[in-house]
Amino acid sequence: MALLGCPATSLYPFACCGLVFLVLLLLLFTRTRCGRPRWGIPGLIMARSERLLFRIGYNLYARTWLGYLLYRKQLQRARRRYPDGHSAVQPRVFNGVKVLPIPVLLDNYSYLIIDTQSKLAVAVDPSDPRAVQACIEKEGVSLVAILCTHKHWDHSGGNRELRRHNRGCRVYGNPQDGIAHLTHPLCHRDMVSVGRLQFQALATPGHTRGHMIYVLDGEPYKGPSCLFSGDVLFLSGCGRIFEGSPATMLNSLDLIMGLGDDTLLWPGHEYAEENLSFAGLVEPENMAREKKMQWVQQQRLEYRSTCPSTIGEEKTYNPFLRTHCLALQEALGPLPGPGGDTGPSRARLLEELRRRKDQHKGK
């Protein structure tokens, strides 16, 4: 079959793009119509329809080449808007180990971790291969491994090009996530060693099914351990729950809570100011949050990065790590638990926090 002289196969991309446009249009319509809560059967139908449309759009982004095309468009726009990166960063050096944040896209961070003695390097989530390769060449190091936290293109989109520029470079990640150009699959608590750099991979599902974080052990270089958290944990925030349940995400956050308080948190995005703003709505009396917010606002006023924080800090002001705290439970008010009883579980509290955050302006 042909239309206007075009073979049917050539129409497939246009049909897919049309479907994406229709889904986005319907999402916009339902969000506009559902700006206020709807109750009863009509509200339930509308809410379920919106969730279904979102799920279709999400799967098109995460599982098809359409998501890659969108990522490439975002990459080009970000390069024009921020030719030198969206934030000024400050590398950290610990006894021969260097952690270099690389601001990419509109608000992402990639990382280059260097063993300065062997001149070997590891990249985390290299979404802009041009920016990461420029850092590799400037530092005069050899990239031998890429640690990918999850499949989303704004974290994995640069894997192919970096492997082409760095022959023999290995791409590590969770095979459950379908990461692009994965060469070395990892399981929970597997180790990756490069020179003196020793990373432990920890499975942290919730944002995606196969999300992983990477903990750089500080003992070999007598410095603090470093957590590269991808999209599971941010400064004063956590990732959206795309492929899991609140209970699954809670387990992942509890795993992170078990890391040492002095562990440095290197997140996948610059969301600090918006996250702290939301935290102020649910815990307005939290003085640790207020103090951190003042520092973050000054940093962002000068377009400076807010990375890293520490796990110990996050426990004092990140509401998603405080579901066990009575102050937060009281701030959220009574929530119905299973069967309508009061006294909800921590997973229910996390679900409510995430729901409110999703409705809050920002990430």
C-alpha positions, 0 to 999 in steps of 0.5 A: 500500500502507498500513499501519495507515492510513498511506500507504507514502510516510510509512513511508519515514522510519521504514524508514530510521531502522530501517535505521540502528538495525540497522546501529548495533546490528550494529556494536556487536555486531561491535565487542563480539565483535571486541574481541580480534584474530581470526585466520584466515578467521573473523577476516577475515570478521568484519573485512570485515563490520564494515567493510561495516557501518561503510561503510553507516552512514557513507554514511547519515550523509554522503550522506542527510538522516539525517546532517543530523537527527543533526547537528541533535540534536548541535547542540541537545545541545551548546547545552544543555551548553555555552551559552557554547561548550566552550572559552574562546578568545583571538582573534589580531590581526595589523595589522588582521586578526583571527582569532576561533575560535568553539567550537561543538558538543561539540568543533568550532571555526568561525572568523571572519576579519575585515579590520578596516579594511573590516569584511568577514569570512569564516567557516570551517566555520560548523557552529553558525549561531547562534554564528557570527551572534552573533559577526558581530553583536558584531564589527559586520562583514559576512559575505561568504564561507564557506569550507567544508573538507568536506561533513560536517554538523559543518562545513557544517551552518550554511551555509544559515542563515548565507546567509539572515542574510547576503544575498549571502554566498558559499559556497566549497568543493570540488564533488567533496565535495557540500557543502550550499548550495555556490555557488562551487566551487573547484579546487586552488590557487584564490584567494579574496580578501575585502578584504586577506584572501587565501586559497588553497584546497588540495585535501587528500583523504583524510578525504573525497574533496573535503576542502580546506584554506585558507591565509590569506596573511600577507604583505598584513598582515605577519603569520604565515600561517594554515592552517584545516585542517578535519579533515585535521590537528589538533594532534598528530593527523590525521583519519580516512581515510574516503574515501581511502587512506593514500597519499592522506592522506600526500600531503595531509599532505606538502603541509601539511608544505611550508608555512612552519614559522611558519604557524599551525594552526587545526584543526576540533576540540579534540582536543589532549589525547587526540592528545598522549596517543596520541603518547606511546604511540608516541614516549614519549621525545619531549620536545617532546611531553612539554612540549606535553602539560604546557601542553595539560593546564593549558589544558584544566584551565581549559577554554581552547582549545589553538589555534593551534599552528604547523606547525614545532611539529607537525613535532616531536611530531605522529606523523602528520607524522613517518613519515619519522623513524627514531625513529618507525619504530623505535617502531612496530616491524617492519611487513610491507611489500608481499609481506611484506618488511620496510622498509614505505613511509611510507604503510604507517607512516601506515596503522598509526598510523591503525589504532592511533589508531582503536583508542585511546580518543578521536578 
